[in-house]
Amino acid sequence: MIHAHQLARTFWVDRTPVEAVRGIDLDVAPGEVVAFLGPNGAGKSTTLRMLTTLLAPTGGTAEVAGRDIGADPVAVRRRIGHVGQGNGSFDGLRVHEELYTQARFYGISRRSARARSAELLDQLQLGEQANRDVARLSGGQRRRLDIAMGLVHRPQLLFLDEPSAGLDPQSRSNLWEHIARMRAEDDTTIFLTTHYLDEADSVAERVIVIDDGRIIADGPQDQLKAKVSGDLVTVELVEPADASAAAGIAARLPTAHAVSADGDVVGFRVAEGDTATPAVVRALDAAGIRLRSTRVQRPTLDDVFLSLTGRSLRDSEN
Ligand SMILES: Nc1ncnc2c1ncn2[C@@H]1O[C@H](COP(=O)(O)OP(=O)(O)OP(=O)(O)O)[C@@H](O)[C@H]1O
């Protein structure tokens, strides 16, 4: 559905090149839900703008929904839906009029446009708001309308740029329920960006991480977590004085890394925390080191990012 080869974009600012995207390769299969993640300024929007034909690349090629973005941008646009960060709306229109106008804009007949609008209003639970002025919608309702606008022409591929930005947790979770349902029904391919890593983790089947214009990780999140980061095991000791000896024992476990000792707590990362923990408990016991508790935490996407770059994706957002 998306095939990009060495896609690149350089901006020139005061005669200085800004390499926003530095030759990325991307392959997204039909029906996949992919979260595209990275810190501020990593190149996410620039990539999205190129793939949706809003911005010309300065290098490389891409085929999106079966058409070349450079040679056939109009065909690409007809086949994709794009929900940007702040979608414009036609002032003074009611909700159903806005959807109908969008459908007509795509060349859909009057009758089909009416039917499609009604169907989407129903699917996105906006039926009660159909006659409301768009300006009077809540944030969550507005975002659902944006999604409906992106889906009006039944695109095979939907680009969602920060779909849940600015929404409260309840509206966010509603929004994702809607997206999941629509996806299950229509098998739409979804390529989304989000700053909420927990959201990316639960919604997507695969994550692609971009940093400084380059793709630094790409795969199903479980695979990335196991490969890149590993489980975090923390062991609480009875005697803080044993911490450095305990850390030394932990460091000898196969695959153990990122070993730390802080007061009476020793932490380390390991490929399989559940099997490593009994081994470390036995070894500590044999060394006469007494424990208070052990804990295994699965890695988060942020841990993956931290392992890859040495920075937290969360920190970079602040
Ligand atoms: N029109 C432009 N002119 C000059 N530089 C630009 C332009 N657009 C983007 N850039 C630069 O390109 C880099 C990538 O920006 P981009 O907006 O793609 O990042 P992003 O990952 O989407 O960030 P954010 O999460 O903040 O939206 C940044 O250094 C940005 O300053």
The ligand as an SDF file (V2000), in Angstrom:
LIG
                    3D

 31 33  0  0  0  0  0  0  0  0999 V2000
    8.9560   24.3690    5.6250 N   0  0  0  0  0  0  0  0  0  0  0  0
   10.0640   24.1190    6.3120 C   0  0  0  0  0  0  0  0  0  0  0  0
   11.1480   24.9090    6.1650 N   0  0  0  0  0  0  0  0  0  0  0  0
   12.2880   24.6490    6.8450 C   0  0  0  0  0  0  0  0  0  0  0  0
   12.4370   23.6340    7.7070 N   0  0  0  0  0  0  0  0  0  0  0  0
   11.3850   22.8270    7.9090 C   0  0  0  0  0  0  0  0  0  0  0  0
   10.1510   23.0230    7.2220 C   0  0  0  0  0  0  0  0  0  0  0  0
    9.2960   22.0510    7.6090 N   0  0  0  0  0  0  0  0  0  0  0  0
    9.9540   21.2900    8.5100 C   0  0  0  0  0  0  0  0  0  0  0  0
   11.2120   21.7520    8.6750 N   0  0  0  0  0  0  0  0  0  0  0  0
   12.2580   21.1730    9.5520 C   0  0  0  0  0  0  0  0  0  0  0  0
   12.3730   19.8110    9.2300 O   0  0  0  0  0  0  0  0  0  0  0  0
   12.5550   19.0160   10.4040 C   0  0  0  0  0  0  0  0  0  0  0  0
   11.4620   17.9750   10.5000 C   0  0  0  0  0  0  0  0  0  0  0  0
   10.2220   18.6320   10.7590 O   0  0  0  0  0  0  0  0  0  0  0  0
    8.8310   17.8520   10.8500 P   0  0  0  0  0  0  0  0  0  0  0  0
    7.7660   18.8730   11.0060 O   0  0  0  0  0  0  0  0  0  0  0  0
    8.7160   16.8840    9.7300 O   0  0  0  0  0  0  0  0  0  0  0  0
    9.0090   17.0390   12.2030 O   0  0  0  0  0  0  0  0  0  0  0  0
    7.9230   16.2440   13.0660 P   0  0  0  0  0  0  0  0  0  0  0  0
    8.5530   14.9440   13.3940 O   0  0  0  0  0  0  0  0  0  0  0  0
    6.6350   16.1950   12.3610 O   0  0  0  0  0  0  0  0  0  0  0  0
    7.8010   17.1320   14.3630 O   0  0  0  0  0  0  0  0  0  0  0  0
    6.5160   17.4420   15.3120 P   0  0  0  0  0  0  0  0  0  0  0  0
    6.3280   16.2230   16.1230 O   0  0  0  0  0  0  0  0  0  0  0  0
    7.0010   18.5890   16.1070 O   0  0  0  0  0  0  0  0  0  0  0  0
    5.3540   17.7720   14.4250 O   0  0  0  0  0  0  0  0  0  0  0  0
   12.5870   19.9930   11.5570 C   0  0  0  0  0  0  0  0  0  0  0  0
   13.9410   20.3120   11.8090 O   0  0  0  0  0  0  0  0  0  0  0  0
   11.8520   21.1920   11.0170 C   0  0  0  0  0  0  0  0  0  0  0  0
   12.3010   22.3710   11.6300 O   0  0  0  0  0  0  0  0  0  0  0  0
  1  2  1  0
  2  3  1  0
  2  7  2  0
  3  4  2  0
  4  5  1  0
  5  6  2  0
  6  7  1  0
  6 10  1  0
  7  8  1  0
  8  9  2  0
  9 10  1  0
 10 11  1  0
 11 12  1  0
 11 30  1  0
 12 13  1  0
 13 14  1  0
 13 28  1  0
 14 15  1  0
 15 16  1  0
 16 17  2  0
 16 18  1  0
 16 19  1  0
 19 20  1  0
 20 21  2  0
 20 22  1  0
 20 23  1  0
 23 24  1  0
 24 25  2  0
 24 26  1  0
 24 27  1  0
 28 29  1  0
 28 30  1  0
 30 31  1  0
M  END
$$$$
